[in-house]
């Protein structure tokens, strides 16, 4: 793979890097990284609490994939994040980053036409988390430059994966990183089963009492490991 170019915008503070990236996007891939984020959000508009030292970044790009394949982008972004953050980081389907039993980050993709803003939030260092179950990537403060460095590694990897097309999104690689597989899960609206695999379209394959189901992130509100 070769590097795919992008424009870089480093901010001391942003309400939301998602909003900043969309506002500043001019057609060329744009990576926005903020040292502080005051109004970050997660999936379905949930608020995002910021750690003592955090990575808050959004990559805006035109996505040349058929519309039906675009939900896979969040999973591809998760793979790129695992690569950037290093060993010990895994995934919980569809958009959480974990280390051990703790959630350390998440991803969010928002589309407007063929323009997609893919956000990455990571707790780099958080000795006293205010959210139950939250963790940190590093046991010590990695310093102010860590967020920009990691975000750029993530963006380069993500753009390279996007260029390969939606059919080569990395299904087997994702399954190898996904801690959800092999576990009992529940989801809303009311369901329970055992996660057994990742479908070709990125859905979560779940064995239930009534047979095999494939869950898609846009159709279920919350998937939790029991």
C-alpha positions as CSV (number, residue, x, y, z in Angstrom):
1,X,0.0,0.0,0.0
2,X,1.1,3.6,-0.6
3,X,0.2,6.6,1.4
4,X,-2.9,8.4,0.4
5,X,-2.6,12.2,0.9
6,X,-4.9,14.2,3.1
7,X,-5.1,17.7,4.6
8,X,-4.4,18.1,8.3
9,X,-6.1,20.5,10.7
10,X,-4.9,20.6,14.3
11,X,-7.1,22.5,16.8
12,X,-6.6,23.4,20.4
13,X,-10.3,23.0,21.0
14,X,-13.4,22.0,19.1
15,X,-17.0,21.5,20.0
16,X,-17.1,18.4,17.8
17,X,-14.4,17.3,15.3
18,X,-17.3,15.8,13.2
19,X,-18.8,19.2,12.8
20,X,-15.5,20.9,12.2
21,X,-14.5,18.4,9.5
22,X,-17.7,18.7,7.6
23,X,-17.6,22.5,7.8
24,X,-14.0,22.7,6.6
25,X,-14.2,19.9,3.9
26,X,-13.6,21.2,0.4
27,X,-13.4,17.9,-1.5
28,X,-10.0,16.7,-0.5
29,X,-9.6,14.2,2.4
30,X,-9.4,16.2,5.6
31,X,-8.3,15.1,9.0
32,X,-9.3,17.3,12.0
33,X,-7.6,16.6,15.3
34,X,-8.5,18.5,18.5
35,X,-6.6,18.6,21.7
36,X,-9.9,19.2,23.6
37,X,-13.4,18.4,22.5
38,X,-16.3,20.0,24.4
39,X,-19.3,18.6,22.6
40,X,-18.3,15.2,21.3
41,X,-20.9,12.6,20.5
42,X,-21.2,8.9,20.0
43,X,-23.6,6.6,18.1
44,X,-27.2,7.7,18.0
45,X,-26.3,11.2,19.3
46,X,-25.1,10.0,22.7
47,X,-22.7,12.3,24.5
48,X,-19.0,11.5,24.6
49,X,-17.1,12.1,27.9
50,X,-13.5,13.4,27.3
51,X,-10.6,11.8,29.2
52,X,-7.8,13.7,30.8
53,X,-5.7,13.1,27.7
54,X,-7.8,12.1,24.7
55,X,-7.6,11.6,21.0
56,X,-10.5,13.3,19.2
57,X,-10.3,13.1,15.4
58,X,-12.4,13.1,12.3
59,X,-11.5,12.2,8.7
60,X,-13.9,13.7,6.1
61,X,-13.8,12.2,2.6
62,X,-15.8,11.4,-0.5
63,X,-16.6,7.7,-0.3
64,X,-16.7,6.1,-3.7
65,X,-18.5,3.0,-2.5
66,X,-22.1,2.0,-3.4
67,X,-24.5,3.3,-0.8
68,X,-25.5,-0.2,0.3
69,X,-21.9,-1.0,1.3
70,X,-21.2,2.2,3.4
71,X,-22.2,0.8,6.8
72,X,-19.0,-1.3,6.5
73,X,-16.9,1.9,6.8
74,X,-17.3,2.0,10.6
75,X,-15.9,-1.5,10.8
76,X,-13.0,-0.6,8.5
77,X,-12.3,2.4,10.6
78,X,-12.2,0.2,13.7
79,X,-9.6,-2.1,12.0
80,X,-7.5,1.0,11.2
81,X,-7.8,2.1,14.8
82,X,-6.6,-1.2,16.1
83,X,-3.6,-1.0,13.8
84,X,-2.8,2.6,14.9
85,X,-3.3,2.0,18.7
86,X,-1.2,-1.2,18.8
87,X,-1.3,-4.5,20.5
88,X,-3.8,-5.2,23.2
89,X,-6.6,-3.2,21.6
90,X,-9.7,-5.0,20.3
91,X,-13.1,-4.4,19.0
92,X,-16.7,-4.8,20.2
93,X,-19.2,-4.8,17.4
94,X,-20.0,-2.5,15.9
95,X,-18.0,0.6,17.0
96,X,-16.3,0.2,20.3
97,X,-12.6,-0.1,21.0
98,X,-11.6,-2.1,24.1
99,X,-8.5,-2.9,26.1
100,X,-8.9,-5.8,28.5
101,X,-12.4,-5.5,29.8
102,X,-12.6,-1.7,29.5
103,X,-13.9,0.5,26.7
104,X,-11.2,3.0,25.7
105,X,-12.8,4.5,22.6
106,X,-15.3,4.4,19.8
107,X,-16.0,5.3,16.2
108,X,-18.8,7.2,14.5
109,X,-19.5,7.6,10.8
110,X,-22.0,10.2,9.6
111,X,-22.8,10.7,5.9
112,X,-24.3,13.6,3.8
113,X,-24.6,12.5,0.2
114,X,-21.2,11.0,-0.8
115,X,-19.3,12.9,1.9
116,X,-18.6,10.9,5.0
117,X,-17.1,12.1,8.3
118,X,-15.5,9.2,10.3
119,X,-14.8,10.1,13.9
120,X,-12.4,8.4,16.3
121,X,-12.4,9.1,20.0
122,X,-9.9,7.4,22.4
123,X,-9.1,7.7,26.1
124,X,-5.3,8.0,25.9
125,X,-4.8,8.6,29.7
126,X,-7.6,8.7,32.3
127,X,-6.5,7.9,35.8
128,X,-9.9,8.8,37.3
129,X,-12.6,8.0,34.7
130,X,-16.0,9.4,35.3
131,X,-17.8,6.8,33.2
132,X,-18.4,3.2,34.4
133,X,-16.4,0.6,32.4
134,X,-14.1,3.2,30.8
135,X,-10.4,2.6,30.5
136,X,-7.3,4.1,29.0
137,X,-4.8,3.2,26.4
138,X,-1.7,4.2,28.4
139,X,-0.9,3.8,32.1
140,X,1.1,7.1,31.9
141,X,0.4,10.4,30.2
142,X,1.8,10.1,26.6
143,X,2.0,13.8,26.2
144,X,0.3,16.4,24.0
145,X,1.7,15.1,20.7
146,X,0.4,11.5,21.0
147,X,-3.1,12.3,19.7
148,X,-1.9,13.9,16.5
149,X,0.6,11.1,15.8
150,X,-1.9,8.3,16.4
151,X,-4.7,10.1,14.4
152,X,-2.5,10.4,11.4
153,X,-1.5,6.8,11.5
154,X,-5.2,5.9,11.7
155,X,-6.1,8.2,8.8
156,X,-3.4,6.9,6.5
157,X,-4.4,3.3,7.2
158,X,-8.1,4.0,6.8
159,X,-7.7,5.8,3.4
160,X,-5.6,2.9,2.1
161,X,-8.3,0.4,3.2
162,X,-11.0,2.6,1.6
163,X,-9.1,2.6,-1.7
164,X,-9.3,-1.2,-1.8
165,X,-13.0,-1.1,-2.1
166,X,-16.0,-2.3,-0.1
167,X,-15.6,-6.0,-1.0
168,X,-12.1,-6.1,0.5
169,X,-13.1,-4.5,3.8
170,X,-11.3,-7.1,6.0
171,X,-14.0,-9.4,7.3
172,X,-11.6,-12.1,8.5
173,X,-9.3,-9.5,10.1
174,X,-12.2,-7.9,11.9
175,X,-13.4,-11.3,13.2
176,X,-10.0,-11.9,14.6
177,X,-10.1,-8.6,16.5
178,X,-13.7,-8.8,17.6
179,X,-14.2,-9.7,21.3
180,X,-18.0,-10.0,20.8
181,X,-17.7,-13.3,18.9
182,X,-18.2,-16.4,21.0
183,X,-20.1,-14.4,23.7
184,X,-23.7,-14.2,24.8
185,X,-25.2,-10.9,23.8
186,X,-28.4,-9.0,24.2
187,X,-29.7,-6.2,22.0
188,X,-32.5,-3.7,21.8
189,X,-35.3,-4.1,20.9
190,X,-35.4,-7.3,23.0
191,X,-33.2,-10.0,21.8
192,X,-30.6,-12.5,23.1
193,X,-28.2,-15.0,21.5
194,X,-24.6,-16.0,21.0
195,X,-22.5,-14.1,18.6
196,X,-20.9,-16.5,16.1
197,X,-19.5,-14.6,13.2
198,X,-19.3,-11.5,11.1
199,X,-21.3,-11.5,7.8
200,X,-19.9,-10.4,4.5
201,X,-21.9,-7.1,4.7
202,X,-20.5,-6.4,8.2
203,X,-23.5,-7.6,10.2
204,X,-23.2,-9.6,13.4
205,X,-24.3,-13.2,13.0
206,X,-26.1,-14.4,16.2
207,X,-27.4,-17.8,17.0
208,X,-30.7,-17.5,18.8
209,X,-33.3,-20.0,20.1
210,X,-35.2,-19.5,16.9
211,X,-32.3,-19.7,14.5
212,X,-29.5,-17.6,13.0
213,X,-30.0,-13.8,12.8
214,X,-27.8,-11.1,11.3
215,X,-27.9,-7.9,13.2
216,X,-27.1,-4.6,11.5
217,X,-26.0,-1.5,13.4
218,X,-28.7,0.7,11.9
219,X,-31.4,-1.7,13.0
220,X,-30.5,-2.3,16.7
221,X,-30.0,0.2,19.4
222,X,-27.5,-1.5,21.7
223,X,-25.6,-4.7,21.7
224,X,-24.1,-5.8,25.0
225,X,-22.0,-8.7,26.0
226,X,-23.7,-10.6,28.8
